[in-house]
Amino acid sequence: MACSGWLACAGAFALHIAYEHAKLRSLPIRAALHVAAAVAAGAFVLAIWVTSHTFAPLALLLFPLITAVPAFLVAFTVLVLLSRARRRAGAEQGGE
């Protein structure tokens, strides 16, 4: 059952990347920041829940940091690769 939560989060992460890339056509750095901010917001909400059940005020700082940094790196890498693929596809269509 816990696996479904991870899958839901991964799906939301992938959809956010796809939305930023395809619909908004954001630059990779800007889109990665948006995605990482969304991940950090979710982690902050989780940290609020944790601190309501146990006294762990450090979680309010650590959860967003621990999740946002890797999320940014993954999103930025994926978005750069998608942008390069889009440019190559556009160059190939323009060259024919």
C-alpha positions as CSV (number, residue, x, y, z in Angstrom):
1,M,0.0,0.0,0.0
2,A,2.9,2.4,0.7
3,C,4.1,1.9,-2.8
4,S,1.0,3.5,-4.2
5,G,1.9,6.8,-2.4
6,W,5.4,6.8,-4.0
7,L,3.8,6.1,-7.4
8,A,1.4,8.9,-7.0
9,C,4.2,11.3,-6.1
10,A,6.3,10.1,-9.0
11,G,3.4,10.5,-11.3
12,A,2.7,14.1,-10.1
13,F,6.4,14.9,-10.5
14,A,6.5,13.6,-14.0
15,L,3.2,15.4,-14.9
16,H,4.5,18.7,-13.6
17,I,7.7,18.3,-15.6
18,A,5.7,17.5,-18.7
19,Y,3.3,20.4,-18.1
20,E,6.2,22.9,-17.7
21,H,7.9,21.5,-20.8
22,A,5.1,21.0,-23.2
23,K,2.4,23.4,-22.2
24,L,4.2,26.4,-20.7
25,R,7.5,25.9,-22.7
26,S,9.5,27.2,-19.7
27,L,13.2,27.3,-19.8
28,P,14.7,24.2,-18.1
29,I,16.1,26.2,-15.1
30,R,12.8,28.0,-14.5
31,A,10.7,24.8,-14.9
32,A,13.1,22.9,-12.6
33,L,12.7,25.6,-9.9
34,H,8.9,25.4,-10.2
35,V,9.0,21.6,-9.9
36,A,11.4,21.7,-7.0
37,A,9.3,24.3,-5.2
38,A,6.2,22.1,-5.6
39,V,8.1,19.2,-4.1
40,A,9.4,21.4,-1.2
41,A,5.8,22.6,-0.5
42,G,4.6,19.0,-0.3
43,A,7.5,18.1,2.0
44,F,6.7,21.1,4.2
45,V,3.1,20.0,4.5
46,L,4.4,16.5,5.5
47,A,6.7,18.1,8.0
48,I,3.8,20.0,9.5
49,W,2.0,16.6,9.9
50,V,5.1,15.1,11.5
51,T,5.6,17.9,14.0
52,S,1.9,17.7,15.0
53,H,2.4,14.1,16.1
54,T,5.9,14.4,17.5
55,F,8.1,17.3,18.5
56,A,10.5,17.6,15.6
57,P,10.7,21.3,14.6
58,L,13.8,20.6,12.6
59,A,11.7,18.6,10.2
60,L,10.1,21.9,9.0
61,L,13.5,22.9,7.6
62,L,15.0,19.6,6.7
63,F,12.1,17.9,4.8
64,P,11.8,20.6,2.2
65,L,15.6,20.8,1.7
66,I,16.2,17.1,1.5
67,T,13.5,16.7,-1.1
68,A,13.8,19.9,-3.2
69,V,17.5,19.6,-4.0
70,P,17.3,16.2,-5.6
71,A,14.0,17.1,-7.3
72,F,15.6,20.1,-8.8
73,L,18.6,18.1,-10.1
74,V,16.4,15.4,-11.6
75,A,13.9,17.9,-13.1
76,F,16.7,20.1,-14.6
77,T,18.4,17.1,-16.1
78,V,15.2,15.8,-17.7
79,L,14.2,19.2,-18.9
80,V,17.5,19.9,-20.5
81,L,17.4,16.5,-22.3
82,L,13.8,17.2,-23.4
83,S,14.7,20.7,-24.7
84,R,17.6,19.3,-26.7
85,A,15.3,16.6,-28.2
86,R,12.8,19.3,-29.1
87,R,15.5,21.4,-30.8
88,R,16.8,18.4,-32.8
89,A,13.3,17.5,-33.9
90,G,12.7,21.1,-35.0
91,A,16.0,21.2,-36.9
92,E,15.3,17.9,-38.6
93,Q,11.8,19.1,-39.7
94,G,13.2,22.5,-40.9
95,G,16.0,20.9,-42.8
96,E,13.7,18.6,-44.9
